[in-house]
Every structure is written in C-alpha cells, then in structure tokens.
Amino acid sequence: MKKTSFIQKLEVSKKEFHEISKLITQPNIISNQKKYRILLNKYTKLEKIVSFYEEYKKKLAVLQEINFILENDSDIEMKELASTEKYNILDNLSSIEKESYNLLLSSKYESDTEDYRNGAILELRSGTGGDEACLFVEDVLRMYTMYFKKSGWKYRIIHVQKGGIKGYKEIILDINGEKGVFGNLKFESGVHRVQRIPKTESQGRVHTSAITVAVLPKVKDIEVNLNLSDIKKDTFRSSGSGGQHVNKTESAVRLTHIPSKITVECQEERSQHKNFEKAISVLRSRIYQKEKEKRLKKMSTKRKSLVSTGDRSVKIRTYNYPKNRITDHRIHKSIYNLTEFMNGNIQEMINLLKLFEKK
C-alpha cells in the first residue's frame, strides 16, 4: 500500500472513530442494545487504529526533526546520534505500519459480511485441454486441500464427476473454518491456466490447458428464501464409489431451480436425504451469487478491478511448470516456487491480492 493511501485510510478511520464516539452516547442508541453493541465493538477496534495513528504521527514529526539535523547541523557527534536515532525511528514506523495495516484489514473484514463468512462453496471444473485439464483439476484440488489443512479449515466433498482416464471433470467442496474463509478464497474465482508437458506427450512439447474455479459464499436459509414449488427434484443412481448400495438405490439427487434454471447434482452420500440437503446448500449459494452479480452489473462504477468480482470467464492465473512460475495476471505478480505453491503455500499470493484490493 502506498504511504499516502495508507495515511488516508487512517484518517478515514479516525473520522469514523469520532463519529461513533458521539453516537454511542446518544440515548436512542443506548436504548437499542443490538445497535449499541455493534457500534461499541467497532469503536473498540477503531480506538486501537487511532492510537497507532497518533503514535505514527509523533514518530513522523521526530523523523522530520532528525532529517533537519542531518542536513543542517555541522556537529559530527550530533549527526551520529541523529543517524542512530533515525534507524530506530524508521524501524518503529515500519512496525506501526504493519500493525495498523493488520487492524485495517481486520476491520474491513468485519464490516464486510461476505468476506467475514466462515464458510464457502468451492467448485472446480475442467476446461480446454481434455484429459490434461481433468488432471489439473486434481492437482489444484490437492493444492487447496493442503491449504485448508494449513489454515485449520474442514471440507467435505459434495459432488464429483470423474475424468475419462484420471482426474476430475468437476468437483464441488463445502469448506468451513474460522471467520474469513470466503474473504480468502474469493480471489480464486476465475480461469486457471496450466502450461506443462503432459505425461502422454512423447515429443516433450508443452501443452496449455485450463480449468475454472468458482468460489461462492455459503449463505443461510434466511438470506435466500427458496420456495420448494420452484424446485424440480430428480433422483438417479450414483455413479460414484459406494459398493452395491449406490448401484441399487436412487440416492443421487439433481435439483433444478425453475425460475433461474440453475441445476445442482449431489451423489456423494448414501442417503438421498443427505444428498438433498447438500444440493439445497449449493443451490442457495448459486442463486445468491447470481443475484449478487446482477447487483454488481447495475453498480458497475464500484467494480474497480476484477480482483474479487468472481468473474469466472477471466483468466486470472497461469501455472508454468517448465519455468517453475505462477503468475497472477490481475496484479502482474509472479512467484518462482511452483512446487511449494502446489503444496498449499498460496497465502502469500492471497495476501498480495488483498493488498491490491484495498488500494
């Protein structure tokens, strides 16, 4: 974040802090316990940011004095002292900037109900590239599940459609964890392109394939009111694993939301009832996302970038195996450690995307 932008955000926080400090003393706010608790919680968090900001301004003032001494004072001993002090001040300023940035980021998440959600639906689908694309879906699935493990999140498979030879044509996961699950994963929505030599390639030529990733916020039933009369339910025999049971009973479920024409399948559970519950959860998230996209189109001026709009048609990232490189095209950032990245160490890229979004 640029220093001018950083200070501007601190100024905005300070102004908001003073506004809230006045509001929480008003009788009509105090009498509304729900609103009062929300404002008081925000007041406490902003108070920390403002405290850091005041300290930051003091250090900047001292730094200005030190720079004046270094430029104008002829006393060598005084300059040496000033030089040492300048090093300490710069170190202090760096620490304050990091602490303030983390608080600003935390405050942003808590004011954005979507970013602060503790659940998400992750959908991976193969695109161009045939079998190689299906294999890459499997590789990216492994990457994400390792990331979930590092983050302490839990996941379960909702739906799987296997590829022709290996890998997956489609796989859908339900992820749950601490607050901020969606706020981290939302940046993954879009087209992920892979450039590598397929195992079946005898000439050693690099092929380009692509898969699509979609991240949907997990929503509650009160946020999307589904009318069962608008849903068409079909059952069929599961094609997945599960032995004789799935071959003899129609436990798999396909739901079609007639108004939006959105279709969801779920066949991972042995129970039709459980598959229905999972399918309803995914359907609710997809309907919510579709409505959200409509709102964003109407408010196009607010779409500053494609960083977190979830546009699935946009190529967001390239995984180049021969060059050991991952490039995120939205922020023009490359990381030259593909092995570690595919082992779930993707937080660095996510943090950079968060930083870019806040500019």
C-alpha positions in Angstrom: 0.0 0.0 0.0 1.3 3.5 -0.9 2.1 5.7 2.1 -0.3 8.4 1.0 -3.1 5.8 0.6 -2.2 4.3 4.0 -2.4 7.6 5.8 -5.7 8.5 4.0 -7.2 5.2 5.3 -6.0 6.0 8.8 -7.6 9.5 8.5 -10.9 7.9 7.5 -10.7 5.5 10.5 -10.0 8.5 12.8 -13.0 10.4 11.4 -15.3 7.3 11.8 -14.0 6.8 15.3 -15.0 10.3 16.4 -18.4 9.9 14.7 -19.1 6.7 16.6 -17.8 8.1 19.9 -20.6 10.7 19.6 -23.2 8.2 18.6 -22.7 5.7 21.5 -23.5 8.5 24.0 -26.9 9.2 22.5 -29.9 7.9 24.4 -31.7 6.5 21.4 -28.6 4.4 20.5 -28.1 3.2 24.1 -31.7 2.1 24.3 -31.2 0.0 21.2 -29.0 -2.8 22.7 -28.3 -4.5 19.4 -27.2 -1.4 17.6 -25.3 -0.2 20.6 -23.2 -3.4 20.9 -22.4 -3.3 17.2 -21.2 0.3 17.4 -19.3 -0.3 20.7 -17.5 -3.2 19.1 -16.5 -1.1 16.2 -15.5 1.8 18.5 -13.1 -0.5 20.4 -11.4 -1.7 17.2 -11.1 1.8 15.7 -9.7 3.1 19.0 -6.7 0.8 18.5 -6.2 2.0 15.0 -6.5 5.7 16.0 -4.0 5.0 18.9 -1.5 3.6 16.4 -2.1 6.5 14.0 -1.4 9.1 16.8 1.8 7.3 17.6 2.7 7.1 13.9 2.3 10.9 13.5 4.5 11.6 16.5 7.3 9.4 15.1 7.0 11.1 11.7 7.4 14.5 13.4 10.6 13.3 15.2 11.9 11.9 11.9 11.4 15.3 10.3 13.5 16.9 13.1 16.2 14.2 12.7 16.4 14.8 9.0 16.8 18.5 9.6 19.7 17.9 12.0 21.4 15.5 9.4 21.1 18.1 6.7 22.0 21.3 8.6 23.9 20.5 11.7 27.7 20.7 11.5 28.4 18.8 14.8 29.7 15.3 13.8 28.8 13.8 17.1 25.2 15.2 16.9 24.9 13.8 13.4 26.0 10.3 14.5 23.4 10.4 17.3 20.8 11.6 14.9 21.7 8.8 12.4 21.3 6.1 15.1 18.0 7.6 16.2 16.8 7.7 12.6 17.4 4.0 12.2 15.3 3.3 15.4 12.5 5.6 14.3 12.3 4.0 10.8 12.1 0.6 12.5 9.3 1.8 14.8 7.4 3.3 11.9 7.7 0.0 10.0 6.2 -1.9 13.0 3.4 0.6 13.4 2.6 0.4 9.7 2.3 -3.4 9.8 0.2 -3.4 13.0 -2.1 -0.7 11.6 -2.4 -2.5 8.3 -3.5 -5.7 10.0 -6.0 -3.8 12.1 -7.4 -2.0 9.0 -7.6 -5.4 7.2 -9.4 -7.0 10.1 -11.8 -4.0 10.4 -12.6 -4.3 6.7 -13.4 -8.0 7.0 -15.7 -7.4 9.9 -17.6 -4.6 8.1 -17.9 -6.8 5.0 -20.3 -9.6 5.9 -19.3 -11.7 2.9 -15.6 -11.5 3.5 -16.1 -12.4 7.1 -18.1 -15.6 6.4 -16.8 -18.8 7.9 -18.0 -21.0 5.0 -17.7 -21.2 1.2 -18.6 -23.5 -1.7 -15.7 -24.3 -4.0 -16.4 -25.5 -7.5 -13.6 -26.9 -9.8 -14.3 -27.8 -13.4 -12.1 -28.9 -16.3 -12.0 -26.6 -19.3 -9.9 -26.7 -22.5 -7.3 -29.5 -22.7 -9.2 -32.7 -22.4 -7.7 -35.3 -20.0 -4.8 -32.9 -19.1 -7.4 -30.4 -17.8 -9.0 -33.1 -15.7 -5.6 -34.0 -14.2 -5.0 -30.4 -13.4 -8.3 -30.2 -11.6 -7.0 -33.0 -9.4 -3.7 -31.1 -8.8 -5.5 -27.9 -7.9 -7.9 -29.8 -5.6 -4.8 -31.2 -3.8 -3.3 -27.7 -3.6 -6.5 -26.3 -2.0 -7.0 -29.2 0.4 -3.4 -28.8 1.7 -4.1 -25.0 2.1 -7.2 -25.8 4.1 -5.2 -28.1 6.3 -2.6 -25.4 7.0 -5.4 -22.9 7.7 -7.2 -25.3 10.1 -10.3 -25.5 7.9 -12.5 -28.5 7.3 -14.0 -29.6 4.0 -16.3 -32.2 2.6 -17.0 -33.3 -1.0 -20.5 -32.6 -2.2 -20.3 -33.7 -5.8 -17.7 -35.5 -8.0 -17.6 -36.2 -11.7 -14.5 -38.2 -12.7 -12.5 -37.6 -15.8 -12.2 -40.0 -18.8 -8.9 -41.6 -17.7 -7.8 -39.8 -14.5 -8.6 -36.7 -12.6 -11.9 -34.9 -12.4 -14.3 -33.2 -14.8 -16.0 -31.5 -11.9 -15.7 -31.5 -8.1 -17.6 -29.4 -5.5 -16.5 -28.8 -1.9 -18.1 -27.4 1.2 -15.5 -25.6 3.3 -15.9 -24.4 6.9 -13.5 -22.8 9.3 -12.8 -19.6 11.2 -14.2 -16.2 10.0 -12.6 -15.0 6.8 -12.9 -18.3 4.8 -14.7 -16.7 1.9 -12.6 -13.5 2.3 -9.5 -15.5 1.4 -10.9 -17.9 -1.1 -12.9 -15.4 -3.2 -9.7 -14.4 -5.0 -9.5 -17.9 -6.6 -12.6 -17.4 -8.8 -11.7 -17.4 -12.5 -9.8 -19.4 -15.2 -6.6 -21.1 -14.0 -4.3 -21.9 -16.9 -1.6 -24.6 -16.8 1.4 -24.9 -19.2 3.3 -28.2 -18.9 4.4 -31.3 -20.7 1.7 -34.0 -20.3 2.7 -37.5 -19.3 1.2 -38.8 -22.5 3.3 -36.4 -24.7 6.1 -38.3 -26.3 7.7 -35.3 -28.1 8.2 -33.3 -25.0 6.0 -30.4 -26.1 4.4 -28.0 -23.7 0.6 -28.0 -23.7 -1.7 -25.4 -22.4 -4.9 -26.4 -20.6 -7.4 -24.6 -18.4 -9.8 -25.2 -15.6 -12.5 -23.0 -14.0 -12.7 -22.2 -10.3 -15.8 -20.7 -8.7 -16.0 -19.7 -5.0 -19.4 -18.9 -3.6 -20.2 -17.5 -0.2 -22.1 -20.0 2.0 -25.4 -18.5 2.8 -28.1 -19.1 5.4 -31.7 -20.1 4.5 -32.9 -16.7 5.8 -30.7 -14.9 3.1 -32.1 -16.8 0.2 -35.8 -17.9 0.6 -36.2 -20.9 -1.6 -39.8 -21.9 -2.5 -39.9 -25.7 -2.9 -42.6 -25.4 -5.5 -39.9 -23.6 -7.7 -37.6 -26.6 -7.4 -37.7 -29.7 -9.6 -36.2 -32.8 -7.9 -34.9 -35.8 -9.8 -33.2 -38.9 -8.4 -30.8 -41.3 -10.1 -28.3 -44.0 -9.3 -25.0 -42.7 -8.1 -22.0 -43.3 -10.4 -19.5 -42.9 -7.6 -18.0 -45.3 -5.2 -20.1 -46.9 -2.5 -20.4 -50.6 -3.5 -23.6 -52.3 -4.2 -25.8 -49.8 -2.3 -25.3 -46.9 -4.8 -25.9 -49.2 -7.7 -29.3 -50.5 -6.4 -30.8 -47.3 -5.0 -31.5 -43.9 -6.5 -29.7 -42.0 -3.7 -28.2 -39.3 -6.1 -30.2 -36.0 -6.3 -30.5 -33.4 -9.1 -32.2 -30.2 -8.2 -33.3 -27.6 -10.8 -34.4 -24.1 -9.7 -37.1 -23.4 -12.4 -37.0 -19.5 -12.2 -33.2 -19.3 -12.6 -32.7 -22.6 -14.5 -29.8 -23.3 -12.1 -29.1 -27.1 -11.7 -27.2 -28.8 -8.9 -26.3 -32.5 -8.5 -25.2 -34.3 -5.4 -24.3 -38.1 -5.1 -21.6 -38.4 -2.5 -23.8 -39.6 0.3 -25.5 -43.0 0.6 -28.7 -41.3 1.8 -30.9 -39.4 -0.6 -32.0 -37.1 2.2 -28.4 -36.1 2.9 -27.7 -35.5 -0.8 -30.8 -33.4 -0.9 -29.6 -31.2 2.0 -26.2 -30.7 0.4 -27.7 -29.9 -3.0 -30.0 -27.3 -1.4 -27.0 -25.6 0.2 -25.1 -25.4 -3.1 -28.3 -24.2 -4.9 -28.9 -21.5 -2.3 -25.3 -20.2 -2.8 -25.5 -20.2 -6.6 -28.8 -18.3 -6.5 -27.3 -15.8 -4.1 -24.2 -15.4 -6.3 -26.3 -14.8 -9.4 -28.3 -12.1 -7.7 -25.1 -10.6 -6.4 -23.7 -10.5 -10.0 -26.8 -8.7 -11.2 -26.3 -6.1 -8.5 -22.7 -5.6 -9.4 -23.6 -5.0 -13.0 -26.0 -2.3 -12.0 -23.4 -0.7 -9.9 -20.5 -1.1 -12.4 -18.8 2.0 -11.1 -18.0 0.2 -7.9 -16.2 -2.6 -9.8 -12.7 -1.1 -9.5 -11.0 -4.3 -10.6 -11.5 -7.9 -11.4 -9.6 -9.0 -8.3 -12.7 -10.1 -6.3 -15.7 -9.9 -8.6 -15.7 -13.6 -9.1 -15.9 -13.3 -12.9 -15.3 -16.9 -14.0 -14.6 -16.1 -17.6 -11.5 -14.1 -16.8 -8.0 -15.8 -16.9 -6.6 -15.0 -13.5 -3.5 -17.2 -13.1 -1.0 -19.2 -15.1 0.9 -22.2 -13.7 4.1 -22.6 -15.9 5.8 -25.9 -14.9 8.9 -25.6 -17.2 9.7 -22.2 -15.7 8.7 -23.1 -12.1 6.5 -20.0 -12.2 3.0 -18.9 -11.0 1.7 -15.6 -12.4 -1.4 -13.8 -11.3 -2.5 -11.7 -14.2 -4.7 -9.4 -12.1 -1.8 -7.9 -10.1 1.1 -8.9 -12.6 2.8 -10.8 -9.8 5.0 -13.9 -10.4 6.2 -16.4 -7.8 9.1 -18.7 -8.8 8.3 -21.6 -6.5 5.7 -23.7 -8.1 6.3 -26.9 -6.0 5.7 -25.1 -2.8 2.6 -23.3 -4.2 1.1 -26.6 -5.4 1.7 -27.9 -1.9 -0.8 -25.4 -0.5 1.5 -22.4 0.2 -0.8 -19.9 -1.5 -1.3 -17.4 1.3 1.4 -15.1 0.0 -0.4 -14.6 -3.3 -3.8 -14.2 -1.5 -2.3 -11.5 0.8 -1.0 -9.6 -2.2 -4.4 -9.7 -3.8 -5.9 -8.4 -0.5 -3.5 -5.6 -0.5 -4.2 -4.7 -4.1 -8.0 -4.7 -3.4 -7.6 -2.3 -0.6 -5.7 0.3 -2.7 
